[in-house]
Each structure stands twice: as C-alpha cells, then as structure tokens.
Amino acid sequence: IHLATENEQYLSELPEQAGYFKETRIVEFIFLLSEKWHLDQSTRYQAVELLERFMIKQVEQMCDGRGSAKGRDQGQRSSWSSVRDQITKTFVLRLVSCVQLASKLSLHYSRVTSDTALTFLQSLKYSYTKQELLESELAVLNTLHFHISVSTPLAYVELLLEVLGYNGCLLPAKPLHQLCVQLLDFCYLTRETIYDTLLKIAIENSTPSKLQIAKFLTVKEDFMLLAVGVISTGVFILSPGHWEQVVEHLNCITGITPQSILEFSYAVVRCIVGSTTP
C-alpha cells in the first residue's frame, strides 16, 4: 500500500520532461559504471532515477534564472544555448555524483569513495579535485532538497514477488528473481522501443499524435506497471504453465487489468525476440 501510494503521488506530480534523461546511452553508462564498481542491483536503478530527477530540476532552475528558454528572440536563444553548454560541461561529473550518492543510500558493503570516483574521472581526462567532487554531490542534494531516497522499480518487483509467494503462488523464487532483474535491465535499456510498441497497441494506431504521446507519459513512468509487466514476462518465459494464475494474482494485488499486463508482456517479448510477427 505504501509503494502504491508513493507511485500514485509521483505520477500526479509528473513533470512534462520526465524520461528525458533516461535515454539508452545514459542508462548504459550508469549500468556499466555500477558493474565496474561492483555495486548492488538496486543502486544502478537508484542512480538512474536520481540523475533524472536532478537534471530536470537543474534545467528548470537554470532556465528560470535566465528567463524562458523557449523564447524566439536571439537573446533567449543565446540563453538556452548557455544553459545547454553548462549542462554538457558538468554532465559526467553529475552522473558520477548520482552513482556515488546512490551507493551511499545502499546498505551494500561496496561504496564509491572520492578516490575511486576521481580515478575514474581522471581516466576520462577530467581534472576535477576532491573539493569539486564534494561540491557536485552537495549540488545534487541541495537541488533535490535532500529528498534522494526513492523506491526503485526493483523494490516494486521484489515486494510483489514476496506477496505472490505469500498468496500461495508456487514459483521458482530465486531463478524468477534473477530473470526479473535481467528483464528490468532490458526494459531500462530498450525503454523507448517497448513503450512505443505499447502506445501503438493502446491507441490501435501506428502514428500517435503529440497529445496521445503526452498523455502516455504517466504510463511510461508508472513503476507499478513496470514491475507487474516484468514479473508477468519473467513467469511467461520461465514457467508458462503458471502465467495465467500469476496475471490473475497481480491483477488482484495491484488493480492493473489483465489486458494491460498482457500488452506490456507482449511489448517486452516482442522487443526481446526482435520480430514484428503478431
């Protein structure tokens, strides 16, 4: 109930720019960096979500400080160019800071120290100091008013798997959990393709309008739907005989319709297989 409430609250306050900083290259960078530093599974998702929330807030603040960045006159275009240049200049540093902060939120023994972060940045030919690294972390914390601990989709997946087990679903718990983590990674890395397929299924049209794309944003950012879809797909792959029962249970637990769960699983499987065959 707590996670469902948190999810609903997040969706009700969703900024128009949500998802802008979850493009594949950024997510892949964070995932590879998390693997390099041996961070636990939840940290990589926490870092992606943290960077996304921070970057949107930072852009909003920078644009507010310079007037509207969408104006047509040359001065405002120049202002937006300046904002973009500043963001680009510090983006890798901010990304590393978000991974650092996410590692500190985790109870895992492996935490990213300043020395580790600096060594990595230096390997990319950046010449930041420890002081600048600390200031970058503080910039992220201050921008988000220190509200950096949010539930990731993995928390939703793991809790739903627990509830399914408690409700009597006899599933291979460990292999299913491992597969769900792989599927969650896959959904993050192929996010645009999966949700594009899902939107076209929902509107029964291959060319969605701008309004339909805008309204679909809440679907793309719905962690509960993502978790349900990942579990459903995992069961379909690992134990297809249990699939209908699990979909029924997930519907009862979350209120998400079997049709929505089916469509999400179809979009993910279609992307995995790489086929357009119905």
WOLIN-V472357 format. One record per pair of residues at least 4 apart in sequence whose ideal C-beta (glycine too) atoms are under 7 Angstrom apart, sorted by the first residue. I is the first residue (numbers start at 1). J is the second residue. D is the distance in Angstrom with one decimal. If there is no record, write none. Layout:
I & J & D
I & J & D
//
This chain:
1 & 5 & 6.2
2 & 6 & 6.3
3 & 7 & 6.2
3 & 151 & 5.8
3 & 155 & 6.8
3 & 156 & 5.8
3 & 159 & 6.2
4 & 8 & 6.4
4 & 224 & 6.3
5 & 9 & 6.3
6 & 10 & 6.4
6 & 151 & 5.8
7 & 11 & 6.4
7 & 222 & 6.8
7 & 223 & 5.2
7 & 224 & 4.9
8 & 12 & 6.3
9 & 13 & 6.6
10 & 14 & 6.9
11 & 218 & 5.1
11 & 221 & 6.3
11 & 222 & 6.3
14 & 18 & 5.1
14 & 217 & 6.3
14 & 218 & 6.1
14 & 221 & 5.8
15 & 56 & 5.5
17 & 56 & 5.0
18 & 217 & 6.0
18 & 221 & 5.2
19 & 220 & 5.8
19 & 221 & 6.6
20 & 56 & 6.9
21 & 26 & 6.0
21 & 51 & 5.9
21 & 52 & 4.6
21 & 55 & 4.5
22 & 26 & 6.7
22 & 27 & 6.0
22 & 48 & 6.4
22 & 52 & 5.7
22 & 191 & 6.0
24 & 28 & 5.8
24 & 189 & 5.7
25 & 29 & 6.3
26 & 30 & 6.7
27 & 31 & 6.2
27 & 48 & 5.7
27 & 188 & 5.0
27 & 189 & 5.8
28 & 32 & 6.1
28 & 189 & 6.3
29 & 33 & 6.2
29 & 95 & 6.6
30 & 34 & 6.2
30 & 44 & 5.9
30 & 47 & 5.0
30 & 48 & 5.4
30 & 95 & 6.7
30 & 99 & 6.3
31 & 35 & 6.6
31 & 44 & 5.2
31 & 185 & 6.7
32 & 36 & 6.3
33 & 37 & 6.4
33 & 99 & 5.7
34 & 39 & 4.3
34 & 43 & 5.8
34 & 44 & 4.0
34 & 47 & 6.8
34 & 99 & 6.6
37 & 110 & 6.7
37 & 112 & 5.6
37 & 116 & 6.6
38 & 110 & 4.9
39 & 43 & 4.0
39 & 44 & 6.6
39 & 103 & 5.5
39 & 106 & 7.0
39 & 108 & 6.6
39 & 110 & 5.8
40 & 106 & 5.6
40 & 108 & 4.1
41 & 154 & 6.2
41 & 181 & 5.6
42 & 46 & 5.9
42 & 106 & 6.3
42 & 152 & 5.7
42 & 154 & 5.1
43 & 47 & 6.1
43 & 102 & 4.8
43 & 103 & 5.5
43 & 106 & 4.9
43 & 108 & 6.9
44 & 48 & 6.7
45 & 49 & 6.3
45 & 152 & 3.8
45 & 153 & 6.1
45 & 154 & 5.3
46 & 50 & 6.0
46 & 102 & 3.9
46 & 105 & 6.1
46 & 152 & 5.3
47 & 51 & 6.2
47 & 98 & 5.0
47 & 99 & 4.5
47 & 102 & 3.9
48 & 52 & 6.4
48 & 188 & 6.7
49 & 53 & 6.4
49 & 150 & 6.0
49 & 152 & 6.1
50 & 54 & 6.2
50 & 98 & 4.4
50 & 101 & 6.3
50 & 102 & 5.7
50 & 148 & 5.9
51 & 55 & 6.0
51 & 94 & 6.9
51 & 95 & 5.8
51 & 98 & 4.2
52 & 56 & 6.5
53 & 57 & 6.5
53 & 144 & 6.1
54 & 58 & 6.0
54 & 94 & 6.7
54 & 98 & 6.4
54 & 140 & 5.0
54 & 143 & 5.6
54 & 144 & 5.9
55 & 59 & 6.3
56 & 60 & 6.4
57 & 61 & 6.3
57 & 143 & 4.9
57 & 144 & 6.4
58 & 62 & 6.2
58 & 143 & 5.7
59 & 63 & 6.1
59 & 83 & 6.9
59 & 87 & 6.8
60 & 64 & 6.2
61 & 65 & 6.3
61 & 143 & 7.0
62 & 66 & 6.6
62 & 83 & 4.7
62 & 86 & 6.9
63 & 68 & 6.9
63 & 69 & 4.3
63 & 83 & 6.1
66 & 79 & 4.2
66 & 83 & 6.5
67 & 71 & 6.9
67 & 76 & 6.1
67 & 79 & 6.3
68 & 76 & 6.4
69 & 76 & 6.7
69 & 79 & 6.2
69 & 80 & 3.9
69 & 83 & 6.1
71 & 76 & 3.2
74 & 78 & 6.1
75 & 79 & 6.4
76 & 80 & 6.6
77 & 81 & 6.4
78 & 82 & 6.5
79 & 83 & 6.6
80 & 84 & 6.3
81 & 85 & 6.3
82 & 86 & 6.4
83 & 87 & 6.4
84 & 88 & 6.2
85 & 89 & 6.2
86 & 90 & 6.8
87 & 91 & 6.0
90 & 94 & 5.6
91 & 95 & 6.3
92 & 96 & 6.4
92 & 124 & 6.7
92 & 126 & 6.8
93 & 97 & 6.4
93 & 121 & 6.9
93 & 128 & 6.2
93 & 136 & 5.1
94 & 98 & 6.4
94 & 136 & 6.3
94 & 140 & 6.7
95 & 99 & 6.7
96 & 100 & 6.3
96 & 117 & 5.3
96 & 120 & 6.8
96 & 121 & 6.3
97 & 101 & 6.3
97 & 136 & 4.3
97 & 137 & 4.9
97 & 140 & 5.3
98 & 102 & 6.2
98 & 140 & 6.2
99 & 103 & 6.4
99 & 112 & 6.3
100 & 104 & 6.7
100 & 112 & 4.6
100 & 117 & 5.7
100 & 137 & 6.2
101 & 105 & 6.6
101 & 137 & 6.2
101 & 140 & 6.2
101 & 148 & 5.9
102 & 106 & 6.8
103 & 111 & 4.9
103 & 112 & 4.4
104 & 111 & 6.0
105 & 148 & 6.8
105 & 149 & 5.7
112 & 116 & 5.2
112 & 117 & 5.7
114 & 118 & 6.0
114 & 130 & 5.1
114 & 133 & 5.5
115 & 119 & 6.3
116 & 120 & 6.6
117 & 121 & 6.3
117 & 133 & 5.9
118 & 122 & 6.1
118 & 128 & 6.6
118 & 130 & 6.5
118 & 133 & 6.2
119 & 123 & 6.6
121 & 126 & 4.2
121 & 128 & 5.4
122 & 126 & 6.5
128 & 132 & 4.5
128 & 133 & 5.8
130 & 134 & 6.3
131 & 135 & 6.3
132 & 136 & 6.3
133 & 137 & 6.9
134 & 138 & 6.4
135 & 139 & 6.2
136 & 140 & 6.9
137 & 141 & 6.4
138 & 142 & 5.9
139 & 143 & 6.1
140 & 144 & 6.4
141 & 146 & 5.2
141 & 148 & 6.6
144 & 148 & 5.6
151 & 155 & 4.4
151 & 156 & 6.8
153 & 157 & 6.3
153 & 184 & 6.1
153 & 223 & 4.7
153 & 226 & 4.9
153 & 227 & 5.5
154 & 158 & 6.2
154 & 184 & 6.2
155 & 159 & 6.2
156 & 160 & 6.2
156 & 223 & 5.2
156 & 224 & 5.9
156 & 227 & 3.5
157 & 161 & 6.4
157 & 180 & 5.2
157 & 184 & 6.4
157 & 227 & 4.5
157 & 230 & 5.7
157 & 231 & 6.2
158 & 162 & 6.6
159 & 163 & 6.5
160 & 164 & 6.3
160 & 227 & 5.6
160 & 228 & 6.8
160 & 231 & 5.9
160 & 250 & 7.0
160 & 253 & 6.6
161 & 165 & 6.5
161 & 176 & 6.8
161 & 177 & 6.2
161 & 231 & 6.6
162 & 166 & 6.2
163 & 167 & 6.1
163 & 253 & 5.6
164 & 169 & 4.3
164 & 171 & 6.6
164 & 246 & 6.7
164 & 249 & 5.7
165 & 169 & 6.4
165 & 173 & 6.4
167 & 249 & 5.7
169 & 242 & 6.9
169 & 245 & 6.6
169 & 246 & 6.0
169 & 249 & 5.9
171 & 176 & 5.4
171 & 235 & 6.8
171 & 239 & 6.3
171 & 242 & 6.1
172 & 176 & 5.5
172 & 238 & 6.6
172 & 239 & 6.6
173 & 177 & 6.2
174 & 178 & 6.5
175 & 179 & 6.2
175 & 238 & 6.2
176 & 180 & 6.2
176 & 234 & 5.5
176 & 235 & 6.8
176 & 238 & 5.8
177 & 181 & 6.7
178 & 182 & 6.7
179 & 183 & 6.2
179 & 234 & 4.5
179 & 237 & 6.6
179 & 238 & 5.7
180 & 184 & 6.2
180 & 230 & 5.2
180 & 231 & 6.0
180 & 234 & 4.6
181 & 185 & 6.6
182 & 186 & 6.4
183 & 187 & 6.3
183 & 230 & 4.8
183 & 233 & 5.6
183 & 234 & 5.7
183 & 268 & 6.7
184 & 188 & 6.6
184 & 230 & 5.3
185 & 189 & 6.2
186 & 190 & 6.0
186 & 272 & 6.9
187 & 191 & 6.4
187 & 194 & 6.0
187 & 226 & 6.4
187 & 230 & 6.4
187 & 268 & 6.5
190 & 194 & 5.6
190 & 271 & 5.3
191 & 195 & 6.2
192 & 196 & 5.8
193 & 197 & 6.5
193 & 271 & 5.3
194 & 198 & 6.4
194 & 267 & 4.9
194 & 268 & 5.8
194 & 271 & 5.3
195 & 199 & 6.2
195 & 220 & 4.9
196 & 200 & 6.6
197 & 201 & 6.5
197 & 267 & 4.2
197 & 270 & 6.1
197 & 271 & 6.8
198 & 202 & 6.3
198 & 219 & 7.0
198 & 263 & 6.2
198 & 264 & 6.3
198 & 267 & 4.6
199 & 203 & 6.3
199 & 208 & 5.5
199 & 216 & 5.0
200 & 205 & 6.5
200 & 206 & 5.5
200 & 208 & 6.8
201 & 263 & 5.1
201 & 267 & 6.9
203 & 208 & 5.6
203 & 212 & 5.6
208 & 212 & 4.2
208 & 213 & 5.4
210 & 214 & 6.3
211 & 215 & 6.3
212 & 216 & 6.2
216 & 220 & 6.3
217 & 221 & 6.3
218 & 222 & 6.3
219 & 225 & 6.6
222 & 226 & 6.4
223 & 227 & 6.2
224 & 228 & 6.3
224 & 254 & 5.7
224 & 256 & 6.9
225 & 229 & 6.1
225 & 256 & 6.1
225 & 260 & 6.9
225 & 264 & 6.5
226 & 230 & 6.3
227 & 231 & 6.5
228 & 232 & 6.1
228 & 250 & 5.0
228 & 254 & 5.7
228 & 256 & 5.3
228 & 261 & 5.6
229 & 233 & 6.2
229 & 261 & 6.5
229 & 264 & 3.3
229 & 265 & 6.0
229 & 268 & 6.4
230 & 234 & 6.2
231 & 235 & 6.4
231 & 250 & 6.6
232 & 236 & 6.3
232 & 246 & 6.6
232 & 247 & 5.8
232 & 250 & 6.5
232 & 261 & 4.9
232 & 264 & 6.9
232 & 265 & 4.6
233 & 237 & 6.4
233 & 265 & 4.5
233 & 268 & 4.7
233 & 269 & 6.2
234 & 238 & 5.8
235 & 239 & 5.5
235 & 242 & 5.7
235 & 243 & 5.2
235 & 246 & 4.7
236 & 240 & 5.7
236 & 243 & 4.9
236 & 265 & 5.8
236 & 269 & 7.0
242 & 246 & 5.5
243 & 247 & 6.3
244 & 248 & 6.5
245 & 249 & 6.5
246 & 250 & 6.2
247 & 251 & 6.4
247 & 258 & 5.2
247 & 261 & 5.2
248 & 252 & 6.6
249 & 253 & 6.2
250 & 254 & 5.9
250 & 256 & 6.8
250 & 261 & 6.0
251 & 256 & 6.3
251 & 257 & 6.5
251 & 258 & 5.3
251 & 261 & 6.9
256 & 260 & 5.2
256 & 261 & 5.9
258 & 262 & 6.1
259 & 263 & 6.3
260 & 264 & 6.4
261 & 265 & 6.4
262 & 266 & 6.2
263 & 267 & 6.5
264 & 268 & 6.5
265 & 269 & 6.1
266 & 270 & 5.9
267 & 271 & 6.5
268 & 272 & 6.4
269 & 273 & 6.1
270 & 275 & 6.6
//
